[in-house]
């Protein structure tokens, strides 16, 4: 993983040279620009981990450039403003536009280094997984789960790319987060992309970003720089995006859609799939070169029916987790109830078990959950759409990509209605970064405001 990359924007050559020398001595990678236009060019080539931006420059000032960077929310990287004679008004405006901190001229190199370290540390903290979403260690004392943890621990210490295979609901994404948490990249972003949720041009833009009319939209690969990108259900990745990704892996860099500059590829890729990708390659539905690039280290996640001896431990784990994180009332599964769960075939794997535990905690009465209550929950029919049409009916005869698209369109339309048509509020409701949400709405043909 590369050192932090710092962009220094200042019109004074002596300042640029001195700051570059000091930062490079501390191990940082440094790029310098003397104007807003040069900063834009360098930014198009590589997004920095931090920018030092002078407020007063000939031509376009630093506040205007910061405002441009913050046009769609907070800047994508911390920005420390450099000021020789700033005012309260400029400080307030810079803070409002997302500036992280200020340093004053003449520069104190000691204070500058401390400010840079603190800004980068703050960015790392902001990008970390929150405690409620902290990656959990795969649960289970069975031989298969112990072997999986042992192998994952060895793999995590390397920077090798990993292909996680297993049935739907078996815990592949949880294992991907576990690998990231154990890796040397765990202080950098963990970005996830469901490969089948976008198609055609939208898939390429989502993964690689785009440039149009001087405006840059960064894709998931660039968002994950220095960290890990999880490509969920990579077998559903659009053919055009497969071609672009294979080319990027081969070259070690990529171009945004419509862009002219190449962006360095500095991510660890972890791909997941429930398909047999060898069969997909033989059938011509998945690129062979991409398969071999992604499957440097293959890990198979076993289905729950192959380690049912772990069911009691999993039940206990999810009860405690749901009580702590969601404030649900504690209930205890009797030994008979746990034994019944051990004899279920679990077609939905660990995800089905978690959902069952949650349903019983939410809907049941009394402290104990007995075998009769478990039996009723296991045999209860799945609820259909309510009077308001939610959840939406999605045909199971559709290809996976089309089924996902139908669900996503219905989900986002309903959430957008809840948000009163405001995309900023929708982003919070859906838990999505606003730039990616705009691209998703555009791909689905959904219009919002704000």
C-alpha positions in Angstrom: 0.0 0.0 0.0 1.4 3.4 -1.0 2.1 6.3 1.5 -0.4 9.1 1.8 -0.5 11.4 -1.3 -0.6 15.2 -0.5 -1.4 17.9 -3.1 0.1 21.3 -2.3 -1.6 24.3 -4.0 0.2 27.6 -3.5 1.3 30.3 -6.0 4.6 30.9 -4.1 7.4 28.6 -5.4 9.4 28.9 -2.2 6.5 27.7 -0.2 5.7 24.8 -2.6 9.4 23.7 -2.6 9.8 23.9 1.2 6.5 22.0 1.9 7.4 19.4 -0.6 10.8 18.8 0.9 9.5 18.6 4.4 6.7 16.2 3.6 8.8 14.0 1.3 11.3 13.7 4.2 8.5 12.3 6.3 7.7 9.7 3.7 4.7 11.4 2.0 4.1 11.4 -1.8 3.8 15.1 -2.9 2.4 16.8 -5.9 2.5 20.6 -6.2 0.4 23.1 -8.2 0.8 26.9 -8.6 -2.8 27.6 -9.6 -6.3 26.3 -9.5 -6.1 25.1 -13.1 -3.0 23.1 -12.4 -4.6 21.7 -9.3 -7.6 20.5 -11.4 -5.2 18.8 -13.9 -3.3 17.0 -11.1 -6.6 16.0 -9.4 -7.9 14.5 -12.6 -4.7 12.3 -12.7 -4.8 11.2 -9.1 -7.0 12.0 -6.1 -4.9 13.0 -3.1 -5.4 11.8 0.5 -5.1 15.4 1.6 -4.7 18.9 0.1 -2.9 21.9 1.4 -4.7 24.8 -0.3 -3.6 28.5 -0.3 -6.6 30.9 0.1 -5.1 33.8 -1.9 -3.8 33.0 -5.4 -3.7 35.0 -8.6 -6.7 34.3 -10.8 -8.9 31.8 -9.0 -8.7 31.8 -5.2 -8.6 28.8 -2.9 -12.0 29.3 -1.5 -13.6 29.1 -5.0 -11.6 25.9 -5.7 -12.7 24.4 -2.4 -16.3 25.3 -3.2 -15.9 23.5 -6.5 -14.6 20.4 -4.7 -17.5 20.5 -2.3 -20.2 21.0 -4.9 -21.8 17.6 -4.2 -21.2 17.5 -0.4 -18.0 17.5 1.6 -14.7 17.2 -0.3 -13.6 13.6 -0.9 -10.4 14.3 1.0 -9.4 16.5 3.9 -8.4 20.1 2.9 -6.1 22.2 5.1 -6.2 25.9 4.1 -3.1 28.0 4.0 -3.6 31.7 4.8 -1.2 34.7 5.1 -3.9 37.3 5.9 -7.2 35.6 6.3 -10.3 37.1 7.8 -13.0 35.7 10.0 -15.4 35.7 7.0 -13.0 33.6 4.8 -12.4 31.2 7.7 -16.2 30.7 8.2 -16.7 30.2 4.5 -13.9 27.7 4.2 -15.2 25.8 7.2 -18.7 25.8 5.7 -17.3 24.4 2.4 -15.7 21.5 4.3 -12.1 22.7 5.2 -10.6 20.5 7.9 -8.1 23.0 9.4 -6.0 26.1 8.8 -2.3 26.9 9.0 -0.9 30.5 8.8 2.0 32.0 7.0 4.8 32.2 7.7 4.6 28.4 8.1 5.8 26.6 11.1 7.0 23.3 9.7 6.4 21.5 13.1 2.8 22.7 13.3 2.3 21.9 9.6 3.4 18.3 10.1 1.1 17.9 13.2 -1.8 19.4 11.2 -1.2 17.0 8.3 -1.0 14.0 10.6 -4.2 15.0 12.4 -6.1 15.6 9.2 -5.1 12.3 7.8 -5.9 10.5 11.1 -9.3 12.1 11.1 -9.9 11.0 7.5 -9.0 7.4 8.5 -11.4 7.5 11.4 -14.2 8.9 9.3 -13.7 6.1 6.8 -13.6 3.3 9.3 -16.4 0.8 9.8 -18.5 2.0 12.7 -18.8 -0.3 15.8 -22.3 -1.3 14.8 -20.9 -2.5 11.5 -17.6 -3.8 12.7 -16.5 -6.9 10.8 -17.2 -10.0 12.9 -14.9 -13.0 13.2 -16.6 -15.9 11.4 -18.5 -17.8 14.2 -18.3 -21.5 14.7 -16.1 -24.2 16.3 -16.7 -26.8 13.7 -13.7 -28.2 11.8 -14.8 -26.4 8.6 -15.1 -23.0 10.2 -11.9 -23.4 12.1 -10.1 -24.2 8.8 -11.8 -21.2 7.1 -10.6 -18.8 9.9 -7.1 -20.3 9.8 -6.8 -19.9 6.1 -8.4 -16.4 6.1 -5.9 -15.3 8.8 -3.0 -16.4 6.5 -4.5 -14.8 3.4 -5.3 -11.5 5.2 -1.6 -10.8 5.9 -0.8 -10.7 2.2 -2.0 -8.3 -0.4 -3.2 -11.0 -2.7 -6.5 -10.8 -4.4 -9.2 -13.2 -3.2 -12.2 -15.0 -4.7 -14.8 -16.0 -2.1 -17.2 -18.6 -3.3 -20.3 -20.0 -1.6 -24.0 -20.2 -1.6 -26.3 -17.1 -1.1 -26.5 -16.1 2.5 -23.5 -18.2 3.6 -21.5 -15.1 4.8 -19.1 -14.3 1.9 -19.4 -10.5 2.4 -18.8 -10.9 6.2 -15.7 -12.9 5.4 -14.6 -10.2 3.0 -14.9 -7.5 5.7 -13.0 -9.8 8.1 -10.2 -10.1 5.6 -10.0 -6.3 5.2 -10.1 -5.9 9.0 -7.0 -8.1 9.4 -5.1 -6.6 6.5 -2.5 -3.8 6.4 -5.1 -1.8 4.5 -7.6 -1.8 7.4 -7.1 2.0 8.1 -8.1 2.8 4.6 -11.5 2.6 2.8 -13.6 -0.6 2.5 -15.8 -0.1 -0.5 -18.5 -2.6 -1.6 -20.1 -2.8 -5.0 -22.9 -5.3 -5.9 -21.7 -6.1 -9.4 -25.1 -7.0 -10.9 -26.9 -3.8 -9.8 -25.8 -1.8 -12.8 -25.3 -2.6 -16.5 -23.7 -1.2 -19.6 -22.3 2.3 -19.5 -23.6 2.8 -15.9 -21.6 -0.3 -14.7 -18.4 1.2 -16.2 -19.1 4.6 -14.7 -19.9 3.1 -11.3 -16.7 1.1 -11.2 -14.3 3.5 -12.9 -15.9 6.9 -12.6 -16.4 9.4 -15.4 -15.3 12.8 -16.8 -17.6 15.1 -18.7 -17.2 18.8 -19.4 -14.4 19.2 -16.9 -16.5 17.5 -14.2 -15.1 14.4 -12.5 -17.2 11.7 -10.9 -15.0 9.1 -9.1 -15.9 5.5 -9.3 -15.6 2.8 -6.6 -12.1 1.8 -7.7 -10.9 5.3 -7.0 -12.9 5.6 -3.8 -11.2 2.5 -2.5 -7.7 3.7 -3.2 -5.3 2.4 -0.6 -8.0 0.1 0.8 -10.2 -2.8 -0.3 -12.9 -3.1 -3.0 -15.3 -5.9 -2.6 -17.0 -6.9 -5.8 -20.1 -8.8 -4.7 -21.5 -11.4 -7.1 -18.7 -10.6 -9.6 -20.3 -13.2 -12.0 -23.0 -10.7 -12.7 -20.6 -8.0 -13.8 -21.5 -6.4 -17.1 -19.4 -7.7 -20.0 -18.1 -4.2 -20.9 -17.1 -3.6 -17.3 -15.4 -7.0 -17.3 -13.3 -6.0 -20.2 -12.3 -2.6 -18.7 -11.5 -4.3 -15.3 -9.3 -6.9 -17.0 -7.4 -4.2 -18.9 -7.0 -2.1 -15.7 -5.6 -5.1 -13.8 -3.1 -5.8 -16.6 -2.0 -2.2 -16.9 -2.0 -1.3 -13.2 -4.1 1.8 -14.0 -7.4 2.8 -15.6 -9.2 5.6 -17.3 -12.5 7.1 -16.2 -15.2 6.9 -18.7 -14.7 9.9 -21.0 -11.4 10.7 -19.4 -8.0 11.3 -20.8 -5.8 10.6 -17.8 -4.8 7.3 -16.3 -5.5 6.7 -12.6 -3.1 4.4 -10.7 -4.8 1.2 -9.4 -4.0 0.9 -5.7 -6.6 -1.4 -4.2 -7.0 -4.9 -3.0 -9.8 -6.7 -4.8 -11.9 -9.3 -3.0 -14.6 -10.8 -5.3 -17.5 -12.9 -4.2 -19.7 -15.2 -6.2 -22.3 -18.0 -5.8 -21.6 -19.2 -9.3 -19.1 -21.7 -10.7 -17.0 -19.2 -12.6 -15.1 -21.9 -14.4 -18.4 -23.0 -16.0 -19.2 -19.3 -16.7 -15.8 -18.9 -18.5 -16.4 -22.1 -20.5 -19.8 -20.8 -21.5 -18.4 -17.5 -22.6 -20.2 -15.5 -20.0 -17.2 -14.5 -18.0 -13.7 -13.5 -19.1 -11.1 -16.1 -18.5 -8.3 -13.6 -17.9 -10.4 -11.7 -15.4 -11.2 -15.0 -13.6 -7.6 -15.9 -13.2 -6.6 -12.4 -12.1 -9.3 -12.4 -9.4 -8.8 -15.9 -8.1 -5.2 -15.7 -6.9 -6.4 -17.1 -3.6 -9.8 -18.9 -3.6 -11.7 -19.4 -0.4 -14.8 -21.5 -0.1 -17.4 -20.5 2.5 -19.3 -23.7 3.6 -23.2 -23.7 3.6 -24.7 -23.9 7.0 -26.1 -27.4 6.5 -22.5 -28.6 6.4 -21.7 -27.2 9.9 -25.0 -27.4 11.7 -23.1 -28.1 14.9 -22.4 -24.4 14.9 -26.1 -23.4 15.0 -26.4 -23.0 18.8 -23.3 -20.8 18.9 -24.6 -18.8 16.0 -28.0 -18.4 17.7 -26.4 -17.1 20.9 -24.2 -14.7 18.9 -27.1 -13.2 17.0 -29.3 -12.9 20.1 -26.6 -11.0 21.9 -25.8 -8.8 18.8 -29.4 -7.9 18.1 -30.1 -7.1 21.8 -27.0 -4.9 21.9 -27.3 -3.1 18.6 -31.0 -2.9 18.0 -32.3 -2.8 21.6 -34.4 -5.9 21.2 -35.7 -7.7 24.3 -33.5 -10.6 25.3 -35.1 -14.1 24.9 -33.6 -17.5 25.5 -33.7 -20.4 23.1 -34.4 -23.7 25.0 -32.2 -26.7 24.3 -35.1 -28.4 22.4 -35.5 -25.3 20.3 -31.8 -25.2 19.5 -31.9 -28.9 18.6 -34.8 -28.3 16.2 -32.8 -25.6 14.5 -29.8 -28.0 14.2 -32.0 -30.3 12.1 -33.3 -27.6 9.7 -31.7 -27.8 6.3 -31.1 -23.9 6.1 -31.5 -23.2 2.3 -30.9 -19.5 3.1 -27.8 -20.3 5.2 -26.6 -18.0 8.0 -28.7 -15.1 6.7 -31.8 -17.2 7.1 -30.8 -18.1 10.7 -30.1 -14.4 11.6 -33.5 -13.3 10.2 -35.3 -16.1 12.1 -33.6 -15.1 15.3 -34.6 -11.4 14.7 -38.2 -12.3 13.9 -38.6 -14.4 17.1 -37.1 -11.6 19.3 -39.3 -9.0 17.7 -42.6 -10.9 17.6 -42.5 -13.4 20.4 -43.6 -13.1 24.0 -42.0 -14.5 27.2 -38.4 -15.0 28.1 -38.1 -18.6 26.6 -38.3 -19.5 23.0 -39.5 -23.1 22.9 -39.5 -25.7 20.1 -43.2 -25.0 19.2 -42.4 -21.4 18.6 -39.4 -22.3 16.5 -41.4 -24.8 14.5 -44.1 -22.3 13.8 -41.5 -19.8 12.6 -39.8 -22.3 10.3 -43.1 -23.4 8.7 -44.7 -19.9 8.4 -45.3 -18.7 4.8 -43.3 -15.7 3.7 -45.3 -12.5 3.9 -46.4 -11.1 0.6 -46.8 -7.4 -0.4 -49.0 -5.3 1.8 -51.8 -3.0 0.9 -49.3 -0.3 -0.1 -47.5 -2.7 -2.5 -44.5 -3.1 -0.3 -42.4 -5.1 -0.4 -42.7 -5.2 -4.2 -43.3 -8.4 -6.1 -40.3 -9.4 -8.2 -40.6 -12.2 -10.6 -38.3 -15.1 -9.8 -38.2 -16.0 -13.4 -36.1 -12.9 -14.3 -32.3 -12.9 -14.6 -30.7 -11.8 -11.4 -29.6 -8.4 -12.8 -33.1 -7.5 -13.9 -34.7 -8.7 -10.7 -32.2 -6.6 -8.7 -32.9 -3.6 -10.9 -36.7 -4.0 -10.3 -36.3 -4.1 -6.6 -33.8 -1.2 -6.5 -36.1 1.0 -8.6 -39.1 0.2 -6.3 -37.0 0.7 -3.1 -35.5 4.0 -4.2 -38.8 5.3 -5.5 -40.5 4.6 -2.2 -37.6 6.1 -0.2 -37.5 9.1 -2.4 -41.2 9.6 -1.7 -40.5 9.4 2.0 -37.8 12.0 1.5 -40.2 14.4 -0.2 -38.2 14.1 -3.4 -35.0 15.4 -1.8 -32.0 13.4 -2.9 -29.9 14.6 0.1 -32.4 13.1 2.5 -32.7 10.0 0.3 -29.0 9.5 0.6 -29.3 9.4 4.4 -32.3 7.1 4.3 -30.6 4.7 1.9 -27.2 4.9 3.6 -25.5 5.8 0.2 -22.9 8.3 -0.7 -24.6 11.1 -2.6 -22.4 11.0 -5.8 -23.0 7.2 -6.2 -26.7 7.7 -5.5 -27.0 10.3 -8.3 -25.5 7.8 -10.7 -27.8 5.1 -9.5 -30.9 7.3 -9.9 -29.8 8.3 -13.4 -29.2 4.7 -14.4 -32.7 3.7 -13.2 -34.4 6.8 -14.7 -35.5 8.2 -11.4 -35.6 12.0 -10.9 -35.1 13.8 -7.7 -34.2 17.3 -6.5 -31.6 18.8 -4.2 
